[in-house]
Amino acid sequence: MRITPPYGQDGVLEGVEAKDWSGRPDEILLNKEAMEIIENAVNELPELYRIVFHLRDVEGLTNPEVARILGLSLLNVKSRIHRARLFLRERLSDYFSANGKNNLYPYCMDLHLLSR
């Protein structure tokens, strides 16, 4: 008589919770540190840039929506978001180049977390 182990379609033993071992503790710590650095840099933005940056890049509104909400021209919104991004690039470039992280994209994907 042959006993077949109760494995599911995904190859995991039935009744056993699969663990996620993909995150290394040092990477998790660096990601947390990076998000704190980004949050601090955003908080250093002058208010007129921070508001536009928050609405556009954190909340995900379009430039015309931001312009309508703030009563600004579309050109003014584009100018402020550009200046905000330049400010943040300047503030963050030293940290990310020193830590071997030449790409902010993974961290920018989590910017919505800053609003919580």
C-alpha positions in Angstrom: 0.0 0.0 0.0 1.4 3.4 -1.1 0.8 6.5 1.1 0.6 9.8 -0.9 1.5 12.9 1.0 -1.3 15.5 0.9 0.4 18.1 -1.3 -1.7 20.8 -3.0 -1.4 22.1 -6.6 1.2 24.6 -5.5 3.4 21.9 -4.1 2.8 23.0 -0.5 1.9 20.4 2.1 -1.9 20.7 2.8 -2.6 22.3 6.2 0.8 24.0 6.4 1.1 27.7 5.9 3.7 28.8 3.3 6.2 31.2 4.7 7.6 34.1 2.8 11.4 34.1 3.1 12.0 36.6 0.3 12.7 39.6 2.6 16.1 39.7 4.2 16.2 41.6 7.5 19.0 44.0 6.3 17.0 44.8 3.1 13.8 45.4 5.2 15.8 47.7 7.5 17.3 49.6 4.6 13.8 50.0 3.0 12.4 51.4 6.2 15.4 53.7 6.6 15.0 54.9 2.9 11.3 55.6 3.4 12.1 57.7 6.5 14.7 59.6 4.5 12.2 60.2 1.7 9.5 61.3 4.2 11.9 63.8 5.9 12.9 65.2 2.5 9.2 65.7 1.5 8.5 67.4 4.8 11.4 69.8 4.1 9.8 70.9 0.8 8.5 74.5 0.9 4.8 74.4 1.5 3.8 75.7 -2.0 5.7 72.8 -3.6 4.8 70.2 -0.9 1.1 70.6 -1.5 1.3 70.2 -5.2 3.8 67.3 -4.8 1.4 65.6 -2.4 -1.6 65.9 -4.6 0.2 64.9 -7.8 2.7 62.2 -6.7 1.3 60.9 -3.5 -2.5 61.1 -4.1 -2.0 60.4 -7.8 -4.1 63.3 -9.2 -3.5 64.6 -12.7 -2.0 68.0 -13.3 -5.4 69.5 -14.4 -7.1 68.1 -11.3 -4.4 69.7 -9.0 -4.7 73.0 -10.9 -8.5 73.0 -10.4 -8.3 72.1 -6.7 -5.7 74.7 -5.9 -7.0 77.4 -8.3 -3.7 77.5 -10.1 -2.8 77.5 -13.8 -1.7 74.3 -15.4 1.7 75.8 -16.1 2.0 76.8 -12.5 1.3 73.3 -11.3 3.8 71.8 -13.8 6.4 74.3 -12.6 5.9 73.6 -8.9 6.0 69.8 -9.4 9.1 70.1 -11.4 10.8 72.3 -8.7 9.6 69.9 -6.0 11.1 67.0 -7.8 14.4 68.8 -8.3 14.5 69.7 -4.6 13.9 66.1 -3.6 16.5 64.8 -6.1 19.0 67.2 -4.5 18.1 66.1 -1.0 18.0 62.4 -1.7 20.8 61.9 -4.2 23.6 61.7 -1.6 21.8 59.1 0.5 20.9 56.8 -2.4 24.2 57.0 -4.2 26.1 56.4 -1.0 24.0 53.3 -0.3 24.4 51.8 -3.8 20.8 52.6 -4.6 20.9 54.4 -7.9 17.2 54.0 -8.5 14.4 55.6 -6.4 11.6 53.9 -8.3 10.9 51.1 -5.8 10.6 53.7 -3.0 8.5 56.0 -5.1 6.0 53.2 -5.6 5.4 53.4 -1.8 4.9 57.2 -1.6 1.2 56.7 -0.9 2.3 55.4 2.5 3.6 58.8 3.5 0.0 60.1 3.6 -1.0 57.8 6.4 
